[in-house]
Amino acid sequence: MSESYDIQQVCENGHQITGCSTIYPERQKEFCPKCGAPTLTACPACNKKIQGNRIRQHESFLDARRGATTMIPVGRANVPAYCSNCGKPYPWTENKIKTAIQIIEEFGDLSEEEKRTIEQDLNNIAKDTPQTELSAMRIKRIWEKYGIVAYNVIMEFATKTAAEILKNP
């Protein structure tokens, strides 16, 4: 039995439509039923397909008699934040980062220095890089100043590593 991956369909706001758009094409939607945003199956920057559910070739008795195989899903794909081909953020990741910046700027009196570093810090906590810990600590300092609104927005897209740092005192 061979394994591969199907193609995932996600709306521009990050809602998964289907992890198996090839196996079950009837599940595809032009627009998201949750938010109405257009959907995509490939990275807008490089056009590489978004990796979907893990699938396995399955050969039943009837398939063998017909000389055919059936692909079945054997796992569920998470919606990725960044393209595995070009490294660019998907639209939903970009939107979350922009929204976080806007909220923090509108609800807080940021210094010029904080404004200069906040976008990079937000990008770092959306990833799991060596800079994640430092960025999470800086962001934590900002939301301690500006409250729960900033915390909720940031925790929405923080990686597990960043979320653990942000939760602990």
C-alpha positions in Angstrom: 0.0 0.0 0.0 1.4 3.4 -1.0 0.7 6.6 0.9 0.6 10.2 -0.3 -1.4 13.4 0.4 -4.5 14.8 -1.1 -5.0 18.5 -1.8 -6.6 20.7 0.9 -9.1 23.5 0.3 -9.1 26.4 2.7 -10.9 29.8 2.6 -8.9 33.0 2.6 -9.8 33.4 6.3 -8.4 30.0 7.3 -11.5 27.8 7.5 -10.8 24.3 6.2 -13.3 23.3 3.5 -11.9 19.8 2.9 -8.7 18.0 3.3 -9.6 15.6 0.4 -10.5 17.8 -2.5 -9.3 15.2 -5.1 -10.9 12.1 -3.5 -14.1 13.9 -2.7 -14.5 16.7 -5.3 -18.1 17.2 -4.3 -16.9 18.6 -1.0 -15.2 21.6 -2.7 -16.8 25.0 -2.4 -16.2 28.2 -4.4 -16.9 30.2 -1.2 -16.7 29.4 2.5 -20.0 28.4 4.1 -18.8 29.9 7.4 -17.7 33.4 6.3 -18.3 33.7 2.6 -14.6 34.2 1.6 -13.2 32.7 -1.6 -11.5 29.4 -1.3 -8.1 28.2 -2.5 -6.2 24.9 -3.0 -2.8 26.4 -3.8 -0.5 29.0 -2.5 -1.2 32.4 -4.0 2.6 33.2 -4.1 4.0 30.0 -5.8 0.9 28.0 -6.9 2.0 24.9 -5.0 -1.0 22.8 -3.8 -1.9 22.9 -0.1 -1.1 19.6 1.4 -4.3 17.8 2.6 -5.1 14.6 4.3 -2.8 11.7 4.2 -4.2 9.1 1.9 -3.5 5.4 1.3 -4.0 3.2 -1.7 -6.5 0.5 -0.7 -7.2 -2.5 -2.9 -10.4 -4.4 -2.1 -11.4 -7.7 -3.6 -13.6 -5.9 -6.1 -10.9 -3.4 -7.0 -8.5 -6.2 -7.6 -10.9 -7.9 -10.0 -11.4 -4.6 -11.9 -7.6 -3.8 -11.8 -8.3 -0.7 -9.9 -7.4 0.8 -6.6 -9.2 3.1 -4.2 -7.6 6.0 -2.3 -8.8 6.4 1.3 -8.0 9.1 3.8 -6.0 7.9 6.8 -5.3 11.2 8.6 -6.6 14.7 9.0 -4.6 17.7 7.8 -4.3 20.8 9.9 -4.6 24.1 8.1 -0.9 25.3 7.6 0.2 28.9 8.4 3.0 29.0 5.8 3.6 27.4 2.4 5.9 24.5 2.6 7.2 25.3 -0.9 8.0 29.0 -0.8 7.8 29.8 2.9 5.3 32.7 2.4 2.4 33.1 4.9 -1.0 32.0 3.6 -3.6 34.8 3.4 -5.2 33.7 6.7 -1.9 34.0 8.5 -1.2 37.4 6.9 -4.6 38.6 7.9 -4.2 37.5 11.5 -0.9 39.2 11.9 -2.2 42.5 10.3 -5.3 42.3 12.6 -3.1 41.8 15.7 -1.0 44.8 14.7 -4.1 47.0 14.1 -5.7 46.0 17.4 -2.5 46.5 19.4 -1.9 49.9 17.7 -5.6 51.0 18.2 -6.0 49.9 21.8 -2.5 50.8 23.0 -0.3 53.8 23.0 2.8 52.1 21.4 6.1 53.8 21.4 7.9 54.1 18.0 10.3 51.4 19.1 7.4 49.0 19.9 5.9 49.7 16.5 9.1 48.9 14.8 9.5 45.5 16.4 6.0 44.3 16.8 5.4 43.1 13.3 8.6 41.0 13.3 7.7 39.7 16.8 4.2 38.7 15.6 5.7 36.9 12.6 8.1 35.1 14.9 5.4 33.8 17.3 3.4 32.6 14.3 6.4 30.3 13.5 8.5 28.1 15.7 12.0 29.6 15.2 14.9 30.4 17.5 13.6 33.9 17.9 10.1 32.7 19.0 10.9 32.9 22.8 12.4 36.4 22.7 9.5 37.6 20.5 6.9 36.0 22.8 8.4 37.7 25.8 8.4 41.1 24.1 4.8 40.6 23.0 3.9 39.5 26.5 5.2 42.8 27.8 3.1 44.7 25.3 -0.1 43.0 26.3 0.6 43.3 30.0 0.4 47.1 29.1 -2.7 46.9 26.9 -4.7 44.0 28.3 -6.8 41.0 27.3 -7.7 42.2 23.8 -4.1 41.9 22.7 -3.7 38.6 24.4 -6.7 37.0 22.7 -5.6 38.2 19.3 -2.1 37.0 19.7 -2.9 33.6 21.1 -5.2 33.0 18.1 -2.2 32.3 15.9 0.8 31.7 18.2 2.6 28.4 17.7 2.5 25.9 20.6 6.0 26.9 21.7 5.0 30.6 21.8 1.7 29.8 23.4 3.4 28.0 26.3 5.8 30.9 26.8 3.0 33.4 26.7 0.8 31.5 29.2 3.5 31.1 31.8 4.5 34.0 34.1 
